[in-house]
């Protein structure tokens, strides 16, 4: 107390003021000392008051658990009960109940049916739709194309469907002196190219049948498929394993492996491929690269929010 009382007269605006007797006559502060903040004084706080210790951690934990519930519901084929959600997400029923109530108020989940099943709500769909509307799948595909080029050592291409043909829209050239180069914007037929057949296989059967009847299967090289029966067999194989093979069917001496990329409706956005001279792409190498190209296409599909429909990803099979 004596220490604080001595400090009072030299700094009445700080510690001393806490001990001042109302009967005392305030002393006049020293001008030099009053102009400087006292070393024991605390500067005024600005902005929002800090959260209580542990509050931030609890908020992050609640957010993480809420997102876990949404992910659990999104993976379910139908609705889930509160108990099912807790078991699958690894959360206590009381926690699930509290978080579901919050998610329901904000429209991210809803409850329906006699069993009280929970479903993903319109709010979650709105957030997801904003991603789908703003995505640029071509730009997002480019890093995967570059990685594929490094893995395969051959040129990587990206193509889309335009009418009854495939159009090249992006390319990452390999470092080999002898390499396959296509002009962006150039077109190739669906029945006689790697990207073309990959896209062709994703079309509904009735559309394939109509194209075969209207366009036919004109021969381009000696290896071009010209029989409808053979083409149908090739398309069934592509649909099963997830990648196509162009055995010099469009350009003599060049082979290509391609795989389709899909949107959220499992509809084809385009196809990615690698192409190179037949001397560097023998059958054994094709069997290795087919699953790699298909895996890359699946990665891009998932990156852009799409759905990969092939039952067996990257099944090694003989070229065909």
Secondary structure as UniProt FT lines:
FT   HELIX           2..10
FT   TURN            12..14
FT   HELIX           15..18
FT   TURN            22..23
FT   HELIX           31..34
FT   TURN            39..40
FT   TURN            53..54
FT   HELIX           55..75
FT   HELIX           82..89
FT   HELIX           93..105
FT   TURN            106..107
FT   STRAND          109..112
FT   TURN            113..116
FT   STRAND          117..120
FT   HELIX           122..134
FT   HELIX           137..152
FT   STRAND          155..162
FT   TURN            163..164
FT   STRAND          165..172
FT   TURN            184..185
FT   STRAND          187..189
FT   HELIX           190..192
FT   HELIX           194..200
FT   TURN            201..202
FT   HELIX           205..214
FT   TURN            222..223
FT   HELIX           228..241
FT   STRAND          244..247
FT   TURN            252..253
FT   STRAND          254..262
FT   TURN            264..265
FT   STRAND          268..277
FT   TURN            278..280
FT   HELIX           283..303
FT   TURN            304..305
FT   TURN            313..314
//
